[in-house]
Amino acid sequence: MPYLSQPSDLAELFPNEDPYRAKQLYQWLYKKPALNPSSMTDLPPMMRSSLEGRLWPFEVEIEQTADRGATVKWLFRAPDGAAIEAVLMGYRNRTTLCISSQVGCALACSFCATGQFGFERHLQAGEIVAQVAYAQAFLSEKGLSVGPRHVTNIVFMGMGEPLANYERVEEAIRRIVEDMEMSPRRLTVSTVGLVPGMLRLAENPWPVNLAVSLHAADDELRNKLVPINKRYPLADVEAAAATYFENKGRRVSIEWTMIDNVNDTLEQATGLSSIAKRLGAHVNVIPLNATPLSEDQPSPRDRIESFVRHLRSLEVNVTIRDTRGADIDAACGQLRASQA
């Protein structure tokens, strides 16, 4: 499984081949990924044959499409049985890939399908990078019905809390930036507010985007929705986000999942506006994707629009996030939940 190796160690996988073969393999893995070794036409047949069945660190268990071919979701299955989800979304001017960083999640946010299954293990850096490579290969060979035929944006918003798997996520970012040659400004790392990880991310060399999932504007409500808030309360999360902005010069985004009769009041919107304005942050409002293990439901459309109007009246930059793939369980953890 070459993606589990460091790029510099690829020659060790084929010790009997000339060294330049490792450079050719590197090109296929990181510059122009292919779905199958048979497409790697400049490699000798023996190398291609040996890569069959072990090119990827997972198998594609489920592939589903939605939105008239503009959205694809994969459930990958690792050899140890771990489920890995990724979603590819095509738009007119961009193609965004949402990737996972963990199998499950230990943070137990009340409305999240991933958290409801608990934590299994961290993904290795190679397993994270392989999601990107697979999407690149898919786009090159098959494509979506809309959007560029290469990944333009990557969001660490799939299964897991990226900053709880910091070292491996950082190594994955390094490979994506240095080996795949993607701009770090096209990468977004989402967190529910792991303050130590936010501060570490502020010190790394790549100016990736930071998205903070708040979902509540006061500690009492956030403690219920996002239990890690009891350890890292809102004031600490806001301070870490401010540090990130100061260090990177990158505007922080705030993610806010709209939950019916929970966090969709104008009072919550007013509290959110104060935080967003202090940070100079952009707010993404996201209708909840309901899960079978929770009674929470998405806010009705008129209440979402009222919430957004109130934020705009308070001079907050806000967008209602486009929802994709509702009919294929495209929210993080949902496809896995449907297979449980």
C-alpha positions in Angstrom: 0.0 0.0 0.0 2.2 2.8 -1.3 0.2 5.6 0.2 1.1 4.4 3.7 4.7 4.9 2.9 6.5 8.3 3.0 7.1 9.5 -0.6 10.8 9.3 0.0 10.5 5.6 0.9 8.8 4.4 -2.2 12.0 2.8 -3.6 11.9 0.4 -0.6 8.7 -1.2 -1.9 10.5 -2.3 -5.1 14.1 -2.9 -4.1 14.9 -4.9 -7.2 13.8 -2.1 -9.6 15.9 0.7 -10.9 15.7 3.8 -8.6 14.0 5.9 -11.3 11.0 3.6 -11.1 10.2 5.0 -7.7 10.2 8.4 -9.2 7.7 7.2 -11.8 5.5 5.7 -9.1 5.7 8.9 -7.1 4.3 10.8 -10.2 1.4 8.4 -10.4 0.6 8.6 -6.7 0.9 12.3 -6.2 0.9 14.2 -9.5 -1.5 12.2 -11.7 -3.3 9.6 -9.6 -4.8 6.6 -11.4 -7.7 4.4 -10.2 -6.0 1.2 -11.3 -2.3 0.2 -11.7 -3.1 -0.9 -15.3 -3.2 2.8 -16.2 0.4 3.4 -15.1 1.7 2.6 -18.5 5.3 3.6 -18.1 5.8 1.1 -15.2 6.9 -2.4 -16.1 4.2 -5.1 -16.1 5.7 -6.7 -13.0 5.3 -3.5 -10.9 1.8 -2.9 -12.1 0.9 -6.5 -11.3 2.3 -6.3 -7.8 0.3 -3.1 -7.2 -3.0 -4.8 -8.0 -5.1 -5.0 -4.9 -2.7 -2.9 -2.8 -2.6 0.5 -4.5 -5.1 1.9 -2.1 -5.2 1.5 1.7 -8.9 0.8 1.4 -11.5 -0.7 -0.9 -14.5 1.1 -2.2 -17.4 -0.5 -0.5 -20.1 1.9 -1.6 -20.1 4.7 -4.3 -23.3 6.8 -4.5 -24.1 9.8 -6.7 -26.7 12.6 -6.2 -27.5 16.0 -7.5 -27.6 14.9 -11.1 -24.1 13.6 -10.9 -22.6 16.7 -9.2 -22.1 14.9 -5.9 -20.4 11.5 -5.2 -20.0 9.9 -1.8 -17.7 7.0 -1.0 -17.6 4.6 1.9 -14.1 3.2 1.9 -13.3 0.1 4.0 -9.8 -0.4 5.4 -8.3 -3.9 5.8 -9.0 -3.8 9.6 -12.7 -3.1 8.9 -12.5 0.7 9.5 -15.0 2.8 7.6 -13.8 6.0 5.9 -16.1 8.5 4.3 -15.4 11.1 1.6 -17.7 13.3 -0.4 -16.8 15.0 -3.7 -19.0 18.0 -4.7 -18.8 19.8 -8.1 -19.8 23.4 -8.6 -19.5 25.6 -11.6 -16.1 27.1 -10.7 -14.8 24.6 -8.1 -14.7 21.0 -7.0 -14.6 20.5 -3.3 -13.6 17.3 -1.5 -14.7 16.6 2.1 -12.4 14.1 3.8 -12.2 12.2 7.1 -9.4 12.3 9.6 -10.6 9.7 12.1 -12.7 6.5 12.2 -15.5 7.7 14.4 -15.1 10.6 16.9 -14.7 10.8 20.7 -16.2 14.2 21.1 -19.8 13.1 21.1 -21.5 16.2 19.8 -25.2 15.6 20.4 -26.3 16.0 16.7 -23.5 14.4 14.9 -23.8 10.9 13.3 -20.1 10.3 13.6 -20.0 11.0 17.3 -22.9 8.8 18.0 -20.8 5.8 17.1 -17.9 6.7 19.3 -14.2 6.6 18.5 -12.4 3.7 16.8 -9.0 4.9 15.7 -7.0 7.7 14.0 -6.5 7.6 10.3 -2.9 7.5 9.2 -1.6 10.4 7.1 -1.4 8.0 4.1 -5.1 7.1 4.5 -6.0 10.8 4.6 -3.9 11.6 1.5 -5.3 8.5 -0.3 -8.8 10.0 -0.1 -7.5 13.0 -2.0 -5.6 10.9 -4.6 -8.7 8.7 -5.2 -10.9 11.7 -5.8 -8.3 13.2 -8.2 -8.1 9.9 -10.1 -11.9 9.6 -10.2 -12.2 13.2 -11.6 -9.5 12.5 -14.2 -11.0 9.3 -15.5 -14.7 9.8 -14.9 -15.5 13.4 -13.7 -18.6 14.9 -12.2 -21.5 16.5 -14.2 -20.2 19.9 -13.3 -17.0 21.6 -12.1 -13.3 21.3 -12.8 -11.9 17.8 -13.4 -9.5 18.1 -10.5 -9.9 18.9 -6.8 -9.7 22.6 -6.2 -10.7 22.7 -2.5 -10.3 20.3 0.4 -12.2 20.5 3.7 -11.3 18.4 6.7 -15.0 18.2 7.7 -15.7 14.5 7.3 -15.6 12.0 10.1 -13.5 12.9 13.1 -12.0 15.9 14.8 -8.9 16.8 12.8 -7.1 18.5 15.6 -7.5 15.4 17.8 -5.3 13.6 15.3 -3.0 16.5 14.9 0.4 14.9 13.9 -1.1 12.8 11.2 -3.3 15.6 9.8 -0.3 17.9 9.8 1.7 15.3 7.8 -1.3 14.8 5.4 -1.4 18.6 4.9 2.3 18.6 4.2 2.0 16.0 1.5 -1.0 17.6 -0.1 0.8 20.9 -0.2 4.3 19.8 -1.0 3.8 16.6 -3.0 0.4 17.2 -4.6 1.2 20.9 -5.0 -2.1 22.3 -3.8 -2.2 25.8 -2.3 -2.7 25.7 1.4 -5.2 28.5 1.0 -7.4 25.9 -0.7 -7.5 23.7 2.4 -9.8 24.2 5.3 -9.5 22.5 8.7 -12.6 22.3 10.8 -12.6 22.0 14.6 -15.2 22.0 17.4 -12.7 24.0 19.4 -9.7 21.9 20.5 -7.8 24.9 21.7 -4.3 23.3 22.0 -4.6 22.0 18.4 -5.8 25.4 17.2 -2.7 27.0 18.7 -0.4 24.4 17.2 -2.1 24.9 13.8 -1.4 28.6 14.2 2.3 27.9 14.4 2.6 25.5 11.4 4.1 26.8 8.1 1.0 26.5 5.9 -1.7 29.2 5.9 -4.7 26.8 5.7 -8.2 28.1 6.5 -9.6 27.4 10.0 -13.3 26.8 10.5 -14.6 26.7 14.1 -17.9 24.8 14.7 -19.6 26.8 17.4 -23.3 25.9 17.3 -24.1 27.9 20.4 -23.3 31.5 21.6 -23.2 30.7 25.3 -21.4 28.1 27.4 -24.6 26.7 29.0 -26.1 25.6 25.6 -22.7 24.7 24.0 -21.9 22.4 26.9 -25.0 20.3 25.9 -24.3 20.4 22.2 -20.5 20.2 22.2 -19.3 18.5 25.4 -15.7 19.4 24.9 -16.8 23.0 25.6 -16.6 22.1 29.3 -12.9 21.8 28.9 -12.4 24.6 26.4 -15.1 27.1 26.9 -16.2 29.7 24.3 -13.9 32.4 25.6 -10.8 30.2 25.2 -12.0 29.0 21.7 -12.5 32.6 20.6 -9.0 33.6 22.0 -7.4 30.7 20.0 -9.3 31.7 16.9 -8.1 35.3 17.3 -4.5 34.0 17.7 -4.9 32.0 14.5 -6.1 35.1 12.6 -3.2 37.2 13.9 -0.6 34.6 13.0 -1.9 33.6 9.6 -3.8 36.6 8.4 -6.5 34.2 7.3 -10.1 35.1 8.2 -11.6 32.4 10.4 -15.0 30.9 9.5 -17.7 30.0 12.1 -19.8 26.9 11.4 -23.3 27.0 12.9 -25.6 24.0 12.5 -29.3 25.0 12.7 -31.2 22.8 15.1 -34.9 23.2 15.5 -35.9 25.0 18.7 -32.4 24.6 20.1 -29.9 27.2 18.7 -32.0 29.0 16.1 -33.4 31.9 18.2 -32.7 35.5 17.5 -31.1 35.7 21.0 -28.5 33.1 19.8 -28.0 35.0 16.6 -27.3 38.2 18.6 -24.7 36.3 20.7 -23.2 34.8 17.6 -22.9 38.2 16.0 -20.8 39.6 18.9 -18.3 36.7 18.5 -18.2 36.9 14.7 -17.6 40.7 14.7 -14.8 40.5 17.3 -13.1 37.9 15.2 -13.9 39.5 11.8 -15.2 36.0 11.0 -17.6 34.8 8.2 -20.5 32.7 9.4 -21.7 29.6 7.6 -25.2 28.6 8.6 -25.9 24.9 7.9 -29.3 23.1 8.1 -28.9 20.1 10.3 -28.7 16.7 8.6 -30.9 14.6 10.9 -29.5 11.2 12.1 -31.4 8.1 13.1 -29.8 8.1 16.6 -30.9 11.6 17.5 -34.3 13.3 17.9 -32.8 16.6 16.7 -34.4 18.0 13.5 -33.3 20.8 11.2 -34.8 24.3 11.7 -37.5 25.2 9.3 -36.5 27.3 6.3 -38.3 30.4 7.4 -36.6 30.3 10.8 -33.2 29.9 9.1 -33.9 32.8 6.9 -35.0 34.9 9.9 -31.8 34.0 11.7 -29.7 35.0 8.8 -31.5 38.3 8.2 -30.9 39.1 11.9 -27.2 38.4 11.5 -27.0 40.6 8.4 -28.9 43.4 10.2 -26.1 43.3 12.8 -23.5 43.6 9.9 -22.3 40.0 10.0 -21.1 38.3 6.9 -23.1 35.1 6.6 -23.9 32.4 4.1 -26.5 29.6 4.1 -24.4 26.5 3.3 -25.6 24.6 0.2 -26.7 21.1 1.3 -25.7 18.3 -0.9 -26.5 14.6 -1.3 -29.3 14.3 1.3 -30.6 11.2 -0.5 -27.2 9.5 -0.3 -26.5 10.2 3.4 -23.8 12.7 2.5 -23.4 14.3 5.9 -20.3 13.0 7.7 -21.0 9.6 9.4 -24.5 9.1 7.9 -23.5 6.6 5.2 -21.6 4.6 7.8 -24.7 4.8 10.1 -26.9 3.5 7.4 -24.7 0.4 7.1 -24.6 -0.4 10.8 
